[in-house]
Amino acid sequence: MNLIVAVDKNWGIGKDGGLLTHLPQDLKFFKEKTVGKVVVMGRSTLESLPNGNPLPNRTNIVLTHREDFEKEGVTVVHSMEALMELCNQYPSEDVMIIGGASVYNELMEICDALYITKMYHEFEADTFIKNVDALPQFKVVWESEVVEENGISYQWFEYRRVKLKA
């Protein structure tokens, strides 16, 4: 299981139910990493997508507590157990967690790889995830050159789970 997210300097990921900024190259990176894969998200994340529709060319799974929630083109689950049972039907490397914060923070601990876009900018975020740099079980194994777009400098990082010494 993997996770993909864009964060600001304070590990902020969103404001008012949307992204912090629009970075076309980062959206391209997101698409490259997720097309043909299984994407797991919360209901609010699905609703924040264009027209509230599932992402094309991906298997979309939504985790929600709302028992009455249905959406065409989406598999809906209502518990972590049901989500794990469903995700176990796919190769772990093909499952991508795409948000929001509660889904990221809950599933981060069981991910093998984290693809994090770090924006070197502080936004007025109202939604945050855990600071991955403070988690000893993850180490950076790859980083891109710094990219600048729309006045924002950022880099892509790949973190991998490491075995901690007992």
N, C-alpha and C positions, 0 to 999 in steps of 0.2 A: 504494500500500500504506500502511496506517495502523496505528497501535498504540494500545491503550487499557490503562491500568494505574492502580492506586491505590498511592501511595507515602507513607512516613512522612518525617519530617524528614531522615533519613539515607539516603533512597532505598531503604529496606527495603520488600519487597513481600509477604513471607510468613514463616511459622514452622511447622516440622514438617509441611510439605506443605499448609498451609492458608492462608487469608487472615489478615491481622493483626487484623481486627475486622469486625463486621457493621454496615454502614451502608445501611439500606434505600433511602434516596434515591440513594445512589451506585449501588446495584444497578439501580435504575430508570433512571438515566443510562446505565449500561452496556447495558441491554436496548434502550433507545431508539437507541443508536449501533450496535448489532450485529444487531438483528432484520432478517431479509431479506438479510443480508450473508453473506460467507464468513468464518468464524473459523478462524484457524490457531493451533494449540497443540501443545505437547509432550505425550507420553503421560502424564506425572505430572499435568499440569494437567487432562487429561481425567478421570483417575482421581479427582481431587479434587472434581469436579463432583458434584451430588446423584446418588447411586447409580452414579456413574461413567459416566453416560449423556451422549450428545452434547446440545448445547443445541438446544432445539426452534426451528423456524422459521428455521434458519440452515444453511448448508452447512458441515459440520464437517470440517476437515482436521487430521490428527495427523501430526507429524513425530517419528519414533522410529528409533533404531538397532536396535531389536528386530525382527529379520526375521520372527519368528513372530507378531507382534502383529496381531490382528484385532478389530474391534468393529463390530457392526451399526450402521448409520447414520453411519459415519465413513469418509472416504477416508484411507487410510494411505500415507504416503510415507517413504522411508528415506534420502533425501539432499536437500541444499539444491538441487541441480540439478533433481531431480524436483519439489520444492516450487515452484521458480520456473516450471518448465514448466506445472504445473497452475495456479498463480496467474495466469499470463499469459493464461489463457482467460477471465478475469473482468476487468471494469473495475477499474483500480487503486484507485479510491475505495471499491469494495465489499469490499476485502480488509482484514480487521482482525486484527492479531496480538494474542492474548489471554494469552500466557504459555507457559511459565514464564520464569525469569530467563535461561537460556541462549538460548532462542528470542528473547526481547526483545533481549538484548544483541547477538546475531548479526544480526538483521533491522532493528534500529533505524536502522542506517546507510543503508538503502535506502528508508526510509519517507518519505512526503511530509508526513504529518500525525501528530501525537502528541496523544492525548487523555489528560491526566494529572490524576488527582485527587490533590491534595497535602493530606495530613493534617498538621495542625500539632500533632503529637504524636510522641513517640519510643516505639516499641514494641521488644520484645525480638525483633527479626527475626533470621532466620538466612539469608535469601535477599534479594539486592539486585540492582538494575540500575544502569547508568551514570547519573551525575548529568547530566541533560539540560541544566540551566542552565550547565554548563561546556562544552557543545558549541556552538561558534560557528555551526554550520550550521543551528541551530534557533532561532527567535525566537517569543516569545509573541505571538499575534494576537488572542486573546480570553481573558478570565477572568471567572468568575462572581463574584457576591457571596459573602462567607463564609457558610457554612452550619454550623449546629451540630446534632449528632445523637449520641445516646448519650454525651454528654459530650466529644465530639471535634469540634473546629472544622476545617473543610476547605473547599477551593475547587477548582473545575474549571478547567483550563487547556487551551487549544488551542495547540499549537506547530506552526509550519509551517517547512518547509525553505526556506532563503534561499540565494541564489547568493553564494558567497564571492568577493571580489575576488582576482584572481591576483597 
